[in-house]
Structures are given as structure tokens and as C-alpha cells.
Amino acid sequence: MDENYNPDIVSVVDEDGAEHIFEELDRIETDDARYVALLPVYDEAEEILEDDGELIILKVSEEDGETYLEPIEDEDEFNEIGSIFEERLSDLFDIAEDEE
């Protein structure tokens, strides 16, 4: 492993006040919005084994000087941004295609 590897760790607090820790893998900025691709970070080995390895893609928004991460509601927007992240991260990860 690269000795200089320093993951970007992001702490997110949900609506219920629970804290979730993620590693930020990539970010995209378009003319319309900013997006991040995250993977959950776990403390327990059992949680790591139970994780499905699914990439979490969220939209970044700012309101009153605060930064928020929110789900992408529009399916076309989600698919477009998801495809960009898949292409950019395919060299680092073995990304499986969903079977329709």
C-alpha cells in the first residue's frame, strides 16, 4: 500500500443525530452542482464483512454557510453522475454492473 495514502474522511450526521463516517473517493463539479462518491468506514470487522460495498453518491449543497449532503432525487441526474463516477473509479475498484 502507498505509504503516503491519506484517505479523506467525512463525518455525516443524519436527521436522527446519528454520526456516520465515510471515505470520500472522488468528487465532481458540474456547471449545475457538486457531487461526492463515498464508501462507509467501519470500526468493527463484522460490519466490514456485512457491507455490500455499494458506492454512495450524494449531492453537495450549501445553505447559510453550512454544507449538506443529500440524495440525488432525479433518476436521470443520478444515472448520469453515477456513470461518471464509475468510469473515473473503474481503475481503482472492480465495479460490477447491475443486472437488469
N, C-alpha and C positions, 0 to 999 in steps of 0.2 A: 504494500500500500504506500502511496505517496506520503512521505514524512511531512510535507507542507500542507496536507489536506486539513482544512478548517471548515467544517460544514456551517452553512448559515442556518442557525436555529431560530425558529419563530414560535413565540408563545401566543396562543389564541384563547380568549375567554369567550365561551358560548353564552347564549341567552340565560342559561340557568346558573351562570357564575362558575362553571367547571373549566379548569385550565387544561388545554391540550397542547402538546409540544410536537412540532413538525420540523423537518429539514426542508428548506427551500432549495429545490433542484434547479429551477430556472424561472425567469420572468420575461414577459413580453409586454411591450408597449406599442399600441397601435395609435392611429390618429384619434380614435374614439375612447379608448380605455386602457387600463393596465391590468395584467393578469399574472398569477403565480401558480407554479406547479409544486405541490408539496407531497411529502411522504411522512406518515406518522412516525414518531420516535417513541420507543417504549423502554421502560426500566426493567421489566421482567422478561426473561427468556420465553416464558409461556405465551405472553402477549405477542411476541415477535412471531412465534410459530403459528398462532391463530390468525394473524393478519393476512388478508388476501393480496396484499402488495399493490392494491389499486392506487393509481395516481390521483391526487385530489387537486382539482383545478378550480381556482376561485378568482373572482373579480375584485380588484382593489378599488376602494372608494374613499374619499375624504370628506369629512363633514365637521365644521367648526374646529379645524386643526387636528382632528383625530383621524387615524387611519383604520378602516374597517375592511374585512374580507367577507365577501358574500357570495352565495351560489350564483351561477350564471343561469338565469331563468329561461332565456331564449334558446331553444334547442338548436337552431341553425348557428347561432353565435357560439354555443358550447362545442358543437361538432367542428366548426372552423378552427377555434382556438385549440381544441384537443388534438386535432390533426397536426397543427404547427408544433405543439409540444412533443407529440410522438415522433415526428421527424427529427426534431432537434435533439431528443434524448435517446434515439434509437441506437446510437453508437455506444452509449453508456449502459443501457439496460436491454434485456431481452423482452421486448414488448409483444405480447400475444394479441392477435386480432380477435375481436369478439365475433362469435359465430352467430349469424342472423337466423 
